[in-house]
């Protein structure tokens, strides 16, 4: 019999603990290692039961989930799936949790009778966290030791301004840290930058606000029908595909609720393929860390349209899934470490060694 995934549930709500316990107990490939109503009990149970994966609520008594997560990733790294309410207040903390090392985030089920699709998403996140646990923990330790921002700061880079170029980026697991590293180093004068980061609704708005505080460029959540402008980064909202449309000389955002692509909405492939269609050879496509294959086919479309394509390398990726598939398909013109991507992007859009 194959080894089961041992899961520890940490949540101050007895109802949620019961719902998640039943959900995990009913999965044939998982077993419940235990439950904990607060981080202090969780700490003791981690030492006693040695779980493979942790599910964690953010808002808890005695010690908040963020402080616990930060200590956990420092002293006893474990794959952590954040199970959080979809509220603006929680979204701020969830974005911070991803920066501190949480593997992924999923919406909290409402009650024991309405688990449905959310329950299946939770199980899939747990399976993914377990599957990538060694790679994720090893890369996270390396990233924290090295420091995320190891390249030159934004003011050392300059861009030749152009209205023709378009930059599109895609990321998933580990992408919040990777995007902060890349986007915070891009200088003023960049062409429009459009980003898909796999993240549930509500959380993307807070992620955009967080990036806006860190970046020289303006960062915002994309809105349906708005025109792309240089010097601005647009984050695709959770729950919507972002499609680019051309009207004359300008590019516009169209948000759709079409079916998921590669199990994702927003999908990187949807963005990349629309970019290849409307901007062609003027497109720079960048595919960062993430599990699965979303974005690989779209990156190939950009390359075939004459655009420039970059994939993050294995050594610097938290999870080398999406970029790996792109590299294997021949979709990436360049494969670069995270700390070299921003500088290369600037050179490409300035036509200094691009193409």
C-alpha positions in Angstrom: 0.0 0.0 0.0 1.4 3.4 -0.9 2.2 5.9 1.8 -0.6 8.2 2.8 -0.2 12.0 3.1 -0.3 12.9 6.8 -2.1 16.3 7.3 -2.3 18.4 10.4 -5.2 20.9 10.5 -4.7 24.2 12.4 -7.8 26.4 12.8 -9.5 28.0 15.7 -12.9 27.2 14.5 -14.2 23.8 15.7 -16.6 23.6 12.8 -13.9 24.2 10.2 -11.6 21.6 11.9 -14.5 19.1 11.7 -15.2 19.9 8.1 -11.5 19.6 7.1 -11.0 16.5 9.2 -13.8 14.7 7.4 -12.6 15.9 4.1 -9.1 14.6 4.6 -10.3 11.4 6.3 -12.4 10.7 3.3 -9.6 11.0 0.8 -8.0 7.5 0.1 -4.5 8.9 -0.2 -4.6 10.9 3.1 -4.8 10.5 6.8 -5.4 13.1 9.5 -2.3 13.5 11.7 -4.4 15.6 14.1 -6.0 19.0 14.6 -5.0 22.1 16.6 -7.1 25.2 17.6 -4.0 27.4 18.0 -0.3 27.6 17.0 1.0 26.5 20.4 -0.9 23.2 20.3 0.0 22.9 16.6 3.7 23.2 17.5 3.5 20.4 20.0 1.6 18.2 17.6 4.1 18.8 14.8 6.8 17.5 17.0 4.8 14.5 18.1 3.1 13.5 14.8 5.6 14.7 12.2 3.0 15.6 9.5 3.7 15.9 5.8 1.5 18.9 5.2 -0.1 21.6 7.4 -3.3 23.5 6.7 -3.3 26.8 8.4 -5.9 29.6 9.2 -4.5 33.1 9.5 -6.7 34.6 12.2 -6.2 32.7 15.4 -5.9 33.4 19.1 -2.8 33.5 21.3 -0.4 33.7 18.2 -1.6 34.8 14.8 -1.0 32.5 11.8 1.6 34.8 10.2 3.9 34.9 13.2 3.5 31.1 13.5 4.2 30.6 9.8 7.4 32.8 10.0 8.7 30.8 12.9 7.8 27.5 11.4 9.5 28.2 8.1 12.6 29.3 10.0 12.9 26.4 12.5 10.9 23.5 11.0 9.9 24.1 7.4 6.8 22.3 6.3 4.6 22.7 3.2 1.7 24.9 4.4 -1.6 25.3 2.6 -3.3 28.5 3.9 -7.1 27.9 4.2 -8.6 31.4 4.6 -11.8 33.3 4.4 -12.4 35.4 1.3 -12.4 38.9 3.0 -10.4 42.0 2.2 -9.0 41.9 5.8 -7.8 38.3 5.3 -6.5 39.0 1.8 -3.8 41.3 3.2 -2.6 38.5 5.5 -2.8 35.8 2.9 -0.5 37.7 0.5 2.0 38.1 3.4 1.7 34.4 4.1 2.8 33.6 0.6 5.8 35.9 1.0 6.7 34.1 4.2 6.7 30.7 2.6 3.2 29.3 2.4 3.0 26.8 -0.5 -0.5 27.9 -1.7 -3.8 29.4 -0.6 -7.4 28.2 -1.0 -10.7 29.6 0.2 -12.2 28.3 3.4 -15.4 26.2 3.0 -18.4 27.9 4.5 -19.8 24.9 6.5 -20.1 21.2 6.5 -22.9 21.1 3.9 -21.2 23.3 1.3 -17.7 21.9 0.8 -18.2 20.9 -2.9 -15.6 22.3 -5.3 -13.7 24.1 -2.5 -13.2 20.8 -0.8 -11.7 19.2 -3.9 -9.4 22.3 -4.4 -8.2 21.9 -0.8 -7.3 18.2 -1.4 -5.5 19.0 -4.7 -3.5 21.8 -3.0 -2.5 19.3 -0.2 -1.5 16.7 -2.8 0.6 19.3 -4.7 2.3 20.5 -1.5 3.2 16.9 -0.7 4.4 16.1 -4.2 6.7 19.1 -4.3 7.6 19.2 -0.6 11.3 18.4 -0.8 11.9 20.7 -3.8 9.8 23.5 -2.2 11.4 23.4 1.2 14.9 23.1 -0.2 14.4 26.0 -2.6 12.7 28.1 0.1 15.6 27.6 2.4 18.1 28.6 -0.3 16.0 31.6 -1.3 15.9 32.9 2.3 19.6 32.4 2.8 20.5 34.1 -0.4 17.9 36.9 -0.1 15.3 37.5 -2.8 16.6 40.8 -4.1 20.1 39.9 -5.2 20.3 41.9 -8.4 20.8 45.6 -9.0 18.1 47.9 -7.8 15.7 49.6 -10.2 17.6 52.9 -10.4 20.6 51.2 -11.9 18.4 50.1 -14.9 17.1 52.3 -17.6 14.7 51.7 -20.5 14.5 53.2 -23.9 10.8 54.3 -24.0 8.6 52.8 -26.6 4.9 52.6 -27.2 5.0 49.4 -29.3 6.3 46.8 -26.9 4.2 44.6 -24.5 5.4 42.6 -21.6 3.4 39.6 -20.2 4.4 37.4 -17.2 2.9 34.3 -15.7 3.5 32.6 -12.4 2.0 30.1 -9.9 3.5 28.4 -6.9 6.3 30.6 -5.5 5.3 33.4 -7.9 4.5 36.1 -5.3 8.1 36.2 -4.2 9.4 35.9 -7.8 7.2 38.6 -9.1 8.3 41.0 -6.3 11.9 40.3 -7.2 11.3 41.0 -10.9 8.8 43.8 -10.9 10.4 45.8 -8.1 13.5 46.2 -10.2 11.9 47.4 -13.4 12.4 51.2 -14.0 10.0 53.9 -15.2 9.3 54.0 -18.9 8.6 50.3 -19.2 5.9 49.3 -21.7 2.7 47.9 -20.3 3.3 44.8 -18.1 0.4 42.3 -17.7 0.6 39.6 -15.1 -1.2 36.4 -14.4 -0.5 34.9 -10.9 -2.6 32.0 -9.9 -4.5 33.3 -6.9 -8.1 33.2 -5.7 -10.5 36.2 -6.1 -10.1 39.1 -3.6 -6.5 38.1 -2.9 -5.2 39.5 -6.3 -6.4 43.0 -5.4 -4.4 43.0 -2.2 -1.4 41.5 -4.1 -1.5 44.4 -6.6 -1.6 46.9 -3.7 1.3 45.2 -2.1 3.4 45.3 -5.3 2.4 49.0 -5.9 4.1 49.8 -2.6 7.3 48.0 -3.5 7.6 49.0 -7.2 8.8 52.0 -9.1 6.1 51.2 -11.7 2.4 51.7 -10.9 0.7 48.4 -10.1 -3.0 47.8 -10.1 -5.6 45.0 -10.5 -6.8 45.0 -14.2 -10.3 46.3 -15.0 -12.5 45.2 -17.8 -12.3 47.6 -20.8 -9.3 49.7 -19.6 -6.6 50.8 -22.0 -3.0 49.6 -21.4 -0.6 52.4 -20.6 3.2 52.4 -20.3 4.7 52.5 -16.8 1.8 50.4 -15.4 1.6 46.8 -14.3 -1.8 45.1 -14.6 -2.6 42.1 -12.3 -5.3 39.7 -13.7 -8.1 39.5 -11.1 -8.7 36.1 -9.5 -11.6 34.2 -11.1 -11.3 35.9 -14.5 -9.3 35.3 -17.7 -7.5 38.3 -19.0 -7.6 38.7 -22.8 -5.9 41.5 -24.6 -7.6 43.2 -27.6 -6.4 45.7 -30.1 -8.4 48.7 -31.1 -6.4 50.7 -33.6 -3.0 51.5 -32.1 -4.0 50.8 -28.5 -4.4 47.6 -26.5 -7.3 47.0 -24.1 -8.2 44.5 -21.3 -11.1 42.2 -21.6 -12.0 40.1 -18.6 -14.1 36.9 -19.1 -15.6 34.1 -17.0 -15.0 31.5 -19.7 -14.2 27.9 -18.7 -11.0 27.3 -16.8 -7.9 26.5 -18.9 -5.3 24.1 -17.4 -7.6 24.1 -14.4 -7.0 27.8 -13.9 -8.9 31.1 -14.2 -7.0 33.3 -14.8 -4.9 31.2 -17.1 -1.4 32.2 -18.3 -2.0 30.5 -21.6 -5.1 32.7 -22.3 -3.1 35.9 -21.6 0.0 34.8 -23.6 -2.0 33.6 -26.6 -3.9 36.8 -26.8 -0.6 38.8 -26.5 0.9 36.8 -29.4 -2.2 37.6 -31.5 -2.4 41.3 -30.8 1.3 42.3 -30.3 3.2 39.5 -32.2 6.9 40.2 -32.5 6.6 43.2 -30.1 5.8 40.8 -27.2 8.1 39.8 -24.4 6.8 36.8 -22.6 8.2 35.6 -19.2 7.2 32.4 -17.5 8.2 32.1 -13.8 8.0 29.4 -11.1 4.9 27.3 -10.8 3.5 23.8 -10.9 1.7 22.3 -13.9 2.0 23.4 -17.5 -0.1 26.6 -17.7 1.7 29.2 -19.9 4.0 26.8 -21.7 1.9 26.6 -24.8 1.2 30.4 -24.8 5.0 31.1 -24.5 5.5 29.0 -27.6 2.8 31.0 -29.4 4.7 34.2 -28.5 8.0 32.8 -29.8 6.3 31.6 -33.0 4.9 35.1 -33.5 8.4 36.5 -33.4 8.3 37.7 -29.8 11.0 37.2 -27.2 10.5 34.5 -24.5 12.2 33.9 -21.2 11.7 31.0 -18.7 13.0 31.0 -15.1 15.7 28.3 -14.6 15.3 25.3 -12.3 17.9 26.4 -9.7 16.0 29.6 -8.8 12.4 28.3 -9.2 10.5 27.3 -6.1 8.6 24.7 -8.3 10.1 24.2 -11.7 6.9 23.0 -13.4 5.5 25.5 -15.8 8.9 26.8 -17.0 10.2 23.2 -17.3 7.4 22.3 -19.7 8.1 25.5 -21.7 11.8 24.6 -22.0 11.1 21.1 -23.0 8.7 22.4 -25.7 11.4 24.7 -27.1 9.2 27.7 -26.1 11.9 29.7 -24.3 14.6 31.6 -26.2 16.4 32.1 -22.9 16.4 30.3 -19.5 17.6 32.6 -16.8 18.0 32.7 -13.0 15.5 34.9 -11.2 18.0 37.6 -10.3 18.9 38.2 -14.0 15.4 38.3 -15.4 14.6 42.0 -14.7 17.8 43.3 -16.3 17.3 41.2 -19.3 13.7 42.3 -19.7 14.8 45.9 -19.8 17.4 45.2 -22.5 14.9 43.3 -24.6 12.2 46.0 -24.5 14.9 48.6 -25.2 16.0 46.5 -28.3 19.4 46.0 -26.8 20.0 42.4 -27.7 16.3 41.5 -27.9 14.5 39.6 -30.5 
